[in-house]
């Protein structure tokens, strides 16, 4: 049964069409990797899933209901640049994330705050950051910061986790560690994940499916006339198409 359903979605800004004819269904708990050349609408698609923006045409349904008109706590998002509060201690970043998810003013009562702090400390222990709970983000390594950003996004128990090139700024060794961390987290929480990445190997390593975005139509007299769409939907699990075959047989992921 589909959990996320995208029907005939298009997004345009003025006369510039970014994406069009987007149709995809995703089961609950699936990990969807999104790849494609720069500027082909991958991040635009994430913003639509976040409800940060609305489709120009088409519909998005989550768990059978129309997409909300604005972002809510049922969606968590992590960007490439660390989205944490630098003036707060590590554990207080998680308390703040929970507060903004439960209160319009981002405030918690004394007992609620203590409960949130205890939950935050437990989360930090689970992701290997318990020993730096009272440190500031500036004292953390890149991998630690991104783990904190992911934990912050998950603080409100979201149904969907959106990742926009979350590991692009990390060194190769740290990226491998973060892959293992994210796989373990996903297996335990069963959250539905959409991740944009330019790393094809990463896409197939982490994803259940890999969606490739590209512009199949091009008008040389009006380059903005047509938008990108999903040109390939690959099974990335056992017996799926290996990423080497995708690299050899398509041009949507040419180096840029």
C-alpha positions in Angstrom: 0.0 0.0 0.0 1.4 3.4 -0.9 2.2 5.8 1.9 3.4 8.8 -0.2 1.6 9.3 -3.5 2.6 12.0 -6.0 0.2 12.5 -8.9 1.0 14.6 -12.0 2.9 17.2 -10.0 4.5 20.1 -11.7 6.2 23.2 -10.3 6.9 26.4 -12.2 8.1 29.9 -11.3 6.7 32.4 -13.7 7.5 31.0 -17.2 10.2 28.7 -15.9 9.1 25.1 -15.5 11.3 23.2 -13.0 9.6 19.8 -12.8 6.6 18.3 -14.5 4.7 15.0 -14.9 6.0 13.7 -11.6 4.2 10.5 -10.7 5.5 8.2 -8.0 4.2 6.1 -5.1 6.3 5.1 -2.1 5.5 2.5 0.6 5.8 3.3 4.3 9.4 2.9 5.6 11.0 2.9 2.1 14.3 4.8 1.6 14.2 6.7 -1.7 17.4 8.1 -3.1 17.1 10.9 -5.7 19.8 11.6 -8.2 20.4 13.8 -11.3 22.4 16.6 -12.6 22.5 20.0 -10.9 19.5 22.1 -11.5 17.1 19.4 -12.5 14.6 20.0 -9.7 15.7 17.5 -7.0 15.7 20.0 -4.2 12.5 21.5 -5.5 10.8 18.1 -5.2 12.0 17.9 -1.6 10.5 21.3 -0.8 7.2 20.2 -2.2 7.3 17.0 0.0 8.1 19.3 3.0 5.1 21.5 2.1 7.5 24.5 2.1 6.1 25.1 -1.4 2.9 24.0 -3.2 2.8 22.3 -6.6 1.7 24.5 -9.5 -0.4 21.5 -10.7 -1.0 18.0 -9.4 -1.4 16.5 -5.9 0.6 15.0 -3.1 -1.0 12.6 -0.6 0.6 11.4 2.6 -1.0 8.4 4.3 -4.1 8.9 2.2 -4.6 12.6 3.1 -3.8 15.7 1.0 -0.4 17.3 1.7 -0.6 20.1 4.3 -0.3 23.7 3.2 2.7 24.4 5.4 5.5 22.4 7.0 4.6 20.5 10.1 6.3 18.3 12.8 5.4 15.2 10.8 8.3 16.1 8.4 12.0 16.4 9.4 14.7 17.8 7.1 18.5 17.8 7.1 20.6 19.9 4.7 24.2 19.7 3.7 25.1 22.6 5.8 24.6 21.8 9.5 21.2 23.1 10.6 21.9 23.3 14.3 21.7 26.2 16.7 25.3 27.3 17.4 24.5 29.2 20.6 22.9 26.2 22.3 24.5 23.2 23.9 24.1 19.9 22.1 21.3 18.5 24.3 19.5 21.9 24.2 19.4 21.7 20.4 17.2 18.6 20.8 15.0 20.2 23.5 14.5 23.2 21.2 13.5 20.9 18.2 10.9 19.2 20.4 9.7 22.5 21.7 9.1 24.0 18.3 7.3 20.8 17.3 4.8 21.0 20.1 4.3 24.7 20.9 3.5 27.6 18.6 5.9 29.8 20.7 8.5 27.1 21.0 8.2 27.1 24.8 7.8 24.2 27.2 6.7 24.1 30.8 9.1 23.1 33.5 8.1 19.4 33.6 7.7 19.2 29.8 11.2 20.7 29.4 12.7 18.2 31.8 10.9 15.4 29.9 12.3 16.7 26.6 15.8 17.0 28.1 15.7 13.4 29.3 14.5 12.3 25.9 17.2 14.3 24.2 19.9 12.8 26.5 18.6 9.3 25.7 18.7 10.1 22.0 22.3 11.4 22.2 23.3 8.2 24.0 21.7 6.2 21.3 23.5 8.0 18.5 26.9 8.1 20.2 26.9 11.7 21.3 26.0 11.3 25.0 29.5 12.3 26.0 29.2 15.7 24.3 25.7 16.6 25.5 26.9 19.8 27.2 29.3 20.9 24.5 28.5 23.5 21.9 28.3 22.7 18.2 31.5 24.5 17.5 33.3 21.8 19.5 32.0 18.9 17.4 33.5 17.3 14.3 31.6 17.3 11.0 30.3 13.8 11.5 29.1 14.6 15.0 27.4 17.8 13.7 25.5 15.9 11.0 24.4 13.2 13.5 23.1 16.0 15.7 21.3 17.6 12.8 19.6 14.2 11.9 18.7 13.6 15.6 17.2 17.2 15.7 15.1 16.5 12.6 13.8 13.3 14.3 13.1 14.9 17.6 9.4 15.5 16.7 8.9 11.8 15.6 8.3 12.7 12.0 6.7 10.3 9.5 9.0 11.4 6.7 12.7 12.4 6.8 14.0 14.5 4.0 17.8 14.7 3.4 19.3 17.2 1.0 22.8 16.1 0.3 23.4 15.5 4.0 26.9 14.1 3.6 28.3 16.2 0.8 30.6 18.2 3.0 32.1 15.3 4.9 35.4 13.5 4.2 35.1 10.0 2.8 35.9 8.2 6.0 33.3 10.1 7.9 30.7 9.5 5.2 31.1 5.8 5.5 30.5 6.1 9.3 27.4 8.3 8.6 26.1 5.7 6.1 26.2 3.0 8.8 24.6 5.4 11.3 21.8 6.3 9.0 21.1 2.7 8.0 20.9 1.6 11.6 18.7 4.6 12.5 16.3 3.9 9.6 16.1 0.1 10.5 15.2 1.0 14.0 12.7 3.8 13.4 11.1 2.6 10.1 10.8 6.2 9.0 10.2 6.9 5.3 13.2 8.7 3.8 13.8 10.8 0.7 17.5 11.6 0.1 19.0 13.8 -2.6 22.6 13.0 -3.4 25.1 13.5 -6.2 27.0 10.4 -5.1 25.6 7.5 -7.2 27.3 4.8 -5.1 25.8 6.3 -2.0 22.4 6.4 -3.6 22.4 2.7 -4.3 24.1 1.8 -1.0 21.4 3.5 1.2 18.3 3.4 -1.0 15.6 0.8 -1.6 14.9 2.7 -4.8 16.8 5.3 -6.8 14.8 7.9 -8.7 16.8 9.7 -11.5 15.6 13.2 -12.5 16.3 14.5 -16.0 14.9 16.7 -18.8 13.8 14.3 -21.5 12.5 17.2 -23.7 14.4 20.3 -24.7 13.4 23.3 -26.8 16.5 25.2 -28.0 14.4 28.3 -28.6 12.9 28.2 -25.2 15.1 26.3 -22.7 12.7 26.9 -19.8 9.7 25.5 -21.6 10.1 21.9 -20.2 10.9 20.7 -16.8 12.6 17.7 -15.4 10.8 14.5 -14.5 11.5 11.1 -13.1 13.2 9.3 -16.1 14.3 6.1 -14.2 13.0 4.3 -11.1 15.6 1.7 -10.1 15.3 -1.2 -7.6 18.4 -0.7 -5.4 18.0 -3.8 -3.3 19.1 -7.4 -4.1 18.9 -8.2 -7.8 18.4 -4.5 -8.6 20.3 -2.8 -11.4 23.9 -2.1 -10.1 25.0 1.5 -10.2 27.8 0.8 -12.7 25.1 -0.2 -15.2 23.3 3.1 -14.6 26.5 5.0 -15.1 27.2 3.2 -18.4 23.8 3.2 -19.9 22.4 6.7 -19.0 23.6 10.3 -19.4 21.5 11.8 -16.6 24.4 11.6 -14.1 27.2 12.9 -16.3 29.9 14.6 -14.2 29.2 18.3 -13.6 
